């Protein structure tokens, strides 16, 4: 029997997920997937500079993730970001807790 990350079910059915795109932005909402009490929103933007094809075509993007829950109890959440076999040269991790109430913490 597999344990740890090998035991995860990576096959989301997608019935509760939606993808939206409005160039140069896109966002995906996982509402109840993989956990029925969890909502994950992934927002991304690619650089676009008018009249500058060279810099606008760089394979770069910025991603932000928002995790929220309807539960009024403590939840332990981890976010892992994998992007195929792409080499991530520079990674900036910034954690911003917008509303601690969403996570059941004391204000």
Steps between C-alpha positions, in 0.01 A plus 500: 500500500633842403551770761566873496483678165482164319162432661335816366226475240621728218194442280256782572172439323458870419127512567547770764785683327482786253765659279476859381727688263515862396841569346747565657328367814353162587360342814381159611258437785506162674180516707489193720777315317685310630340570842127584522568766767782670309496760224820576308532784250810513279550831318769550238622780281753498218701810415368703210661822382325675210718531186774290663484149360840390632445553873129413476586154366717395796378172652416656835195526719401608848269275702304579815301250702215566741388219731182533704269274693149519639598299807516666840786283613874488452616347174854414403554592136806471280540630148740332260560652158629283217517618141589204283872462444559873490809634674391772740789744506367752747227434753354763731274361767278754671238395750228752565222400734221731391237384745613281785135423570495279190750272673332498841777689676445748777496864397 
